[in-house]
């Protein structure tokens, strides 16, 4: 049974849960604004047949921590639309969703790109609300910053990986990397890691897992990805295994960059990788994190490793009313600097406090959010 919105609330939020529907278009959706102590709520908008209020609330909370962890002045929020992103009614449902949230957008929330949405969908949002500030992630022709084209999130995941390896006394050159997921995040991370000398030994898509202990031909695989989508692993040929095998192949680094809740306690007990860098949101649960820590496996948490998109979103938020979008070089340099520094900070804090990296990262983020809540007078008098 799905959790009630009231059951999702704690001292941090959510501050607002807005459920909307439209019978004519079949639209059903939800907006969760989690915590705005550090700034207005910001987080991506996703579309999937399996969207739930609880899922969006969890992701909104992750955004609260992610913004605080990178120390940028925004709060956590997330929106979700129940539907098929490949379906014929997508545009009608997007427009109905935008209309239904017209009281919240863009004053309390700004649409963004997440699973199931494209730059063209962002253009639909601003067209429906007649407001360029209603969404980020717009096509370059409309003044937007091309997140997916530049692969800012995946680039940041790779930079965090390199920083963690160096912190552990390893050189990225020659390191074996396995990636679960070969979409926007996975491909960009693979490309950057390949530039740094890493050996990509496994990737997976919905069609299965492709492995090669000697290293995959990444240039060929990227070409096939552009031509055949998820079928790229089949078109490449070679050793194709069932989906999930990429988590267990011999590798030094595992990057789960697909979906949440993929590493449980059972898998954590047998995971061969010695470094896990969370490219996806919420790929491990707390019990699994404890097992990985006990085994000495270092984990770079999701809201540290995949915050590259957040840094780019901050630039996009600032440039919504400007005719001069930020340059790619400036954004990528900022992503690299912030994520490398944050990775080292969290690893050092975890080591000093003898706790998991998730606990250390969360403590840093929570302290920043609580400080903002205290300064704004949002805490009970006894807590002040």
C-alpha positions in Angstrom: 0.0 0.0 0.0 1.3 3.5 -0.9 2.2 5.8 1.9 -0.1 8.7 2.7 1.5 12.2 2.1 1.1 12.8 5.8 3.2 9.7 6.5 6.0 11.1 4.4 6.4 14.3 6.5 9.2 14.8 9.1 11.0 17.8 10.5 12.5 18.7 7.2 9.4 18.4 5.0 7.8 17.9 2.6 6.4 21.4 2.9 3.9 20.8 0.1 2.5 17.8 -1.8 0.3 18.7 -4.8 -1.5 15.9 -6.6 -3.2 16.9 -9.8 -5.3 15.2 -12.5 -7.2 15.9 -15.7 -9.8 13.5 -17.0 -9.8 14.7 -20.6 -6.1 14.1 -21.2 -5.7 11.2 -18.7 -3.1 13.2 -16.9 -2.2 12.3 -13.3 0.8 13.8 -11.6 2.4 15.0 -8.4 4.7 17.9 -7.3 6.6 17.6 -4.0 8.3 20.6 -2.6 10.4 19.2 0.2 12.4 22.0 1.9 12.9 25.6 0.8 15.0 26.9 3.7 18.0 27.4 1.4 16.0 28.6 -1.6 13.1 27.8 -3.9 12.4 24.2 -4.6 14.2 22.8 -7.6 14.5 19.3 -9.0 13.7 17.4 -12.3 10.4 16.4 -13.7 10.0 12.7 -14.7 7.4 10.7 -16.6 6.9 7.0 -16.1 4.0 4.6 -15.9 5.2 3.6 -12.4 5.4 7.1 -10.7 4.2 7.2 -7.1 3.9 10.0 -4.6 6.3 8.1 -2.3 8.9 7.8 -5.1 8.7 11.6 -5.9 8.9 12.5 -2.2 12.0 10.4 -1.8 13.6 12.0 -4.8 12.6 15.5 -3.6 14.4 14.8 -0.3 17.4 13.7 -2.2 17.4 17.0 -4.0 17.3 18.8 -0.6 20.5 17.1 0.4 22.0 17.4 -3.1 21.6 21.2 -3.2 22.9 21.5 0.3 25.9 19.2 -0.3 27.1 21.3 -3.3 26.3 24.4 -1.2 24.1 26.1 -3.8 21.1 28.3 -2.7 18.2 26.1 -3.7 15.8 23.7 -1.9 14.6 20.2 -2.8 11.7 19.5 -5.0 10.6 16.9 -7.6 7.7 16.4 -10.0 6.3 13.2 -11.6 3.8 12.5 -14.3 2.1 9.0 -14.5 2.2 8.0 -18.2 4.1 6.5 -21.1 6.8 8.9 -22.3 6.6 7.2 -25.7 2.8 7.4 -25.8 0.7 9.4 -28.3 -0.9 11.6 -25.5 2.4 12.8 -24.0 2.1 16.4 -25.2 -1.5 16.7 -24.1 -0.7 15.4 -20.7 2.4 17.6 -20.3 0.3 20.7 -21.2 -2.4 19.6 -18.7 0.2 19.0 -16.0 1.6 22.5 -16.6 -1.8 24.1 -16.4 -2.7 22.3 -13.2 0.5 23.6 -11.6 0.2 27.1 -12.8 -0.1 28.4 -9.2 3.2 26.8 -8.3 5.2 27.3 -11.5 7.5 29.3 -11.7 7.0 31.0 -8.3 7.6 27.9 -6.2 8.9 25.3 -8.6 10.6 25.3 -12.1 10.2 22.2 -14.4 13.4 20.4 -15.4 14.4 17.3 -17.3 14.5 13.9 -15.7 13.6 10.3 -16.8 11.2 10.3 -19.7 11.4 14.0 -20.6 13.4 15.7 -23.3 14.4 19.3 -24.2 11.4 19.5 -26.5 9.1 18.7 -23.5 10.7 21.6 -21.6 9.7 23.8 -24.6 6.1 22.5 -24.3 6.1 23.6 -20.6 7.2 27.2 -21.4 4.8 27.4 -24.3 1.8 26.3 -22.3 2.5 28.7 -19.4 3.7 31.5 -21.7 6.7 31.9 -19.4 10.3 31.2 -20.4 11.1 30.9 -16.7 8.8 27.9 -16.2 11.4 25.3 -17.2 15.1 24.7 -17.5 16.6 22.2 -19.9 15.3 24.0 -23.0 16.7 23.4 -26.5 19.7 25.6 -27.4 17.5 27.3 -30.1 15.3 28.6 -27.2 18.2 29.8 -25.1 18.7 26.6 -23.1 21.8 24.8 -21.9 22.1 21.4 -23.5 22.5 19.2 -20.4 22.3 15.8 -22.1 24.3 16.7 -25.2 27.2 17.8 -22.9 26.6 15.0 -20.4 27.1 17.2 -17.4 25.8 14.6 -14.9 27.9 11.8 -16.3 30.9 14.1 -16.6 30.6 14.8 -12.9 30.3 11.1 -12.0 33.6 10.5 -13.8 35.3 13.4 -12.0 34.0 12.1 -8.6 35.3 8.7 -9.6 38.8 10.0 -10.4 38.9 12.1 -7.2 37.9 9.0 -5.1 40.5 6.8 -6.8 43.3 9.4 -6.2 42.2 9.8 -2.6 42.6 6.0 -2.3 46.0 6.1 -3.8 45.0 4.7 -7.2 45.5 6.0 -10.7 42.4 6.0 -12.9 44.6 4.8 -15.9 44.0 1.1 -16.3 41.3 0.8 -13.7 38.5 -1.6 -14.6 35.0 0.1 -14.6 31.6 -1.5 -14.9 28.5 0.7 -15.7 24.9 -0.2 -15.1 23.0 1.9 -17.5 24.3 3.4 -20.8 21.9 6.3 -21.2 22.8 10.0 -20.8 24.6 9.6 -17.5 26.4 6.2 -18.3 27.6 7.2 -21.7 29.0 10.6 -20.6 30.7 8.9 -17.6 32.2 6.2 -19.8 33.5 8.8 -22.3 35.2 10.9 -19.6 36.6 7.9 -17.8 38.0 6.6 -21.1 39.7 9.9 -21.6 41.3 9.5 -18.2 42.6 6.1 -19.1 40.1 3.8 -17.5 39.1 0.4 -19.0 35.4 0.0 -19.5 34.8 -3.8 -18.9 31.0 -3.9 -18.8 27.9 -1.8 -19.7 24.3 -2.6 -19.6 21.0 -1.4 -21.1 17.5 -2.8 -21.0 18.6 -5.3 -23.6 21.3 -7.0 -21.4 24.8 -6.7 -20.1 27.9 -6.5 -22.4 31.2 -7.5 -20.9 34.8 -7.8 -22.0 37.6 -8.2 -19.4 40.1 -6.6 -21.8 38.0 -3.5 -22.2 35.2 -2.6 -24.6 35.8 -0.5 -27.8 34.0 2.6 -26.4 34.1 4.6 -29.6 32.3 1.8 -31.4 29.8 1.3 -28.6 29.0 5.0 -28.5 28.5 5.0 -32.2 26.1 2.0 -31.9 24.3 3.7 -29.0 23.6 6.7 -31.2 22.3 4.5 -34.0 20.5 1.7 -32.1 19.7 3.0 -28.7 19.5 0.2 -26.0 20.2 -2.4 -28.6 23.7 -1.2 -28.9 24.9 -4.0 -26.6 23.4 -6.6 -29.0 24.7 -4.8 -32.1 28.2 -4.8 -30.6 28.2 -8.6 -30.2 30.6 -10.4 -28.0 29.8 -11.6 -24.4 26.1 -10.7 -23.8 24.8 -11.7 -20.4 21.4 -11.2 -18.6 20.7 -7.8 -17.2 22.3 -7.6 -13.7 25.5 -9.5 -14.6 27.3 -6.1 -14.9 27.0 -5.7 -11.2 29.0 -8.9 -10.6 31.7 -8.9 -13.2 35.3 -8.5 -11.9 35.9 -4.7 -11.8 37.6 -2.2 -9.6 34.8 0.4 -9.9 31.1 -0.1 -10.2 28.9 2.8 -11.4 25.1 2.1 -11.0 23.7 4.7 -13.3 20.2 3.4 -14.1 17.6 3.0 -11.4 17.1 3.1 -7.7 17.3 0.2 -5.3 19.6 -2.1 -7.3 22.1 -3.0 -4.6 20.6 -4.8 -1.7 22.2 -6.6 1.3 22.6 -9.9 -0.6 24.4 -8.2 -3.5 26.5 -6.0 -1.2 27.9 -9.1 0.4 29.3 -10.4 -2.9 30.1 -7.3 -4.9 33.5 -7.6 -6.4 34.2 -3.8 -7.0 36.1 -1.9 -4.3 34.7 1.5 -5.2 31.0 2.2 -5.9 30.1 5.6 -7.4 26.4 6.2 -7.4 25.5 7.7 -10.8 21.8 7.0 -10.3 19.6 8.3 -7.4 19.1 5.9 -4.5 20.8 2.8 -5.9 21.6 1.4 -2.5 19.6 1.1 0.7 20.9 1.8 4.2 21.4 -1.9 5.1 23.4 -2.4 1.9 25.5 0.7 2.7 26.4 -0.7 6.1 27.5 -4.0 4.6 29.6 -2.3 1.9 31.3 -0.2 4.7 32.0 -3.3 6.8 33.7 -4.9 3.7 35.8 -1.8 3.2 34.2 -0.9 -0.1 34.1 2.8 -0.6 30.9 4.4 -1.8 30.6 7.9 -3.2 26.9 8.7 -2.4 24.4 9.7 -5.1 23.9 13.3 -4.0 27.6 13.8 -4.1 28.5 11.9 -7.3 25.7 12.8 -9.6 25.3 16.4 -8.6 26.8 17.7 -11.9 23.3 18.2 -13.3 22.5 20.3 -10.2 25.4 22.6 -10.8 24.4 23.0 -14.5 20.8 23.6 -13.3 21.9 26.4 -11.1 23.5 28.1 -14.1 20.4 27.5 -16.1 18.2 28.9 -13.3 20.2 32.1 -13.3 20.2 32.5 -17.0 16.4 32.0 -17.6 15.9 35.7 -18.1 19.2 36.3 -19.9 20.0 36.3 -23.6 23.5 34.9 -22.8 23.5 31.3 -21.7 26.6 30.0 -19.8 29.4 28.5 -21.9 30.0 24.7 -21.7 33.6 25.2 -20.6 32.6 27.3 -17.6 29.9 24.8 -16.5 32.0 21.7 -16.9 34.9 23.3 -15.0 32.6 24.2 -12.2 31.1 20.7 -12.1 34.6 19.2 -11.9 35.8 21.5 -9.2 32.8 21.2 -7.0 32.3 17.5 -7.2 36.0 16.6 -6.8 36.2 18.8 -3.7 32.9 17.4 -2.2 34.0 13.8 -2.8 37.2 14.4 -0.8 35.3 16.2 1.9 32.9 13.3 2.4 35.5 10.6 2.2 37.6 12.4 4.9 34.5 13.0 7.1 33.5 9.3 6.9 37.0 8.2 7.8 37.3 10.6 10.7 33.9 9.8 12.1 34.0 6.1 11.5 30.7 6.1 9.7 29.5 5.3 6.2 30.0 7.9 3.5 26.2 8.3 3.2 26.0 9.1 6.9 28.9 11.6 6.6 27.5 13.3 3.5 24.0 13.4 5.0 25.4 15.0 8.2 27.1 17.8 6.2 23.9 18.5 4.2 21.6 18.3 7.2 23.7 20.8 9.1 23.5 23.3 6.2 19.7 22.9 5.9 19.2 23.2 9.7 21.3 26.3 9.8 19.2 27.8 7.1 16.0 26.8 8.9 17.3 28.3 12.1 18.2 31.6 10.5 14.8 31.8 8.9 13.0 31.1 12.2 11.5 27.8 11.0 12.6 25.7 13.9 10.6 25.2 17.2 11.6 27.7 19.8 13.2 25.0 21.9 15.5 24.0 19.1 16.7 27.6 18.4 
